[in-house]
Amino acid sequence: MSETELTAFEREHLDGALELLEAEEWETYTEDPERTYRVFSSPGSTTLVALDDGVVAGIVQLQSDGEIQAHLSALLIGEPWRGQGLGRRLLAEALRRAGGMRIDIISAAEDYYRHLGADSRPGFRLRPHNLEAD
């Protein structure tokens, strides 16, 4: 496999990103491709793709204040490219471009982030219905 190129997400990468999202069953992203495009290209968002001969091999999305905080929204690596350091490269480049001193992550992929040396922290996820008055 050739060296993958890391580049900013553009509309031309949407179909490849959707293939990665579909493979991981991220239905909130795959049910409306135009919404997914808006999400990955939204203000305050740094979204990069890894391209291998024009094929989207991976994608990362960070939300950042540009100074201290960055939050990981998405990191997906296609099966053929796993185990080659591509996730680490995407995370490092996204943080460099987004700015920040750290990346906060809520993920079920605990073993992967521990492998990278991440500190474990508890986290929560609220949805609008959780915030409705009783």
N, C-alpha and C positions, 0 to 999 in steps of 0.2 A: 504494500500500500504506500502511496506517495504521502509526503508531508501535507497535512491539511492546512488550509488557509482560514484564518479567523477574520471575519468581516462583519460589518453592521448588517442587521436584518433589513431586508427590502422586500417589497411585494413579490418579487420573482422567487423568493425563498419560501413563500407561504405553503405551497403544495408539499415540499419536502418536510417542512416543519410539521404539517398536519399528518404526514405519514409516521413521523416519530411519536407524535401525540396519540395517534390511533393505536400504534403498537403497544403503548403503555396504558391504553384505555382511559385517557384523560378526556372524558366525555364533555365536560364543561367547555373545553377548547374545541373539540371536533364538531359539536352540534351546530355551530354557526361560524363558518370560516371568516366571514367579514368581521365579526366581533373579535376573533382571534387576531386578525391583522391589526385592528385598532388597539388591542391590548399590547401586542408586541411593539407597536410603533408609538405608544402613548408618551406624552411629556413626562419627564422624570424617570423614564424607563430606559435602561441600557440593555438592548437585546442584540446578541451576536450569534452568528451561525458559524459552524466549522464546515468547510466545503472540501470534499475530496473528489477531484476531477468533476466539479460542478454538482455533485450529489451532497445534499444536506446530511452530514454525518452526526451533527450535534447542534444543540441550541441552548443558550443560557439567557435568562432575563433577571436583571437586578433592578430594584427601586432604590434610589439613594438620595440623601440630602446633599451629596457632593463633598462632604467634609468628614463626618464621623460615621454615620449609620448607612449601611446598605443591607437590603433584605432580599434574599433569594426567592424569586417567584417560580422559576422553572429551570431545571437542568435535565436535559435528556441527551443520551448518547445512543446512537444506533448500535444494534447488536454486533455487527462486524468490527466496530471501532472501539469496543469496550476493552478495558485492561491495558490501554496504551498511553495513559496519561492525558487523554483529550479533555476529560472533565476538569482536571486540575488546570490545564491551560486555559480553558474557557472561563473558569472562575477567576483566575488571576488577571486575565486581560479585561474581563468585564469590570472587575473592581478597579483596575487601573484607569479605565475609561470613565467609569461612573464617579469615581472619587469616594473616599471613605477610609476609615481605619479598620473596619471589620465587616464581616457579612454575618447577619443573623439568619438562621435557617430553622424552619419547621419541616421535618421530613420523616417519612417512615423508613428511609434508607440509612438507618443509624450506623450500620457497619461501614458503609462507604465513607461517611464523614469522619468517623473515628479513625479510619485508615489514613485520612488526610491530616489527622492531628487535631481535629476540632474539639473544643470544650463542649461537654454536654450541658444543656440548660433546659429546664422544663418550659413548655409553651402551651398556648391555648389558641383555639380558633373560634371566633364569634361570627355568627351569621345574622342577618337582619331580624329574623324571627326570634332570636335570643334576646334582642334588645327591646322588644315590644313590651309595653307596660302591662302588668298583670291585671 
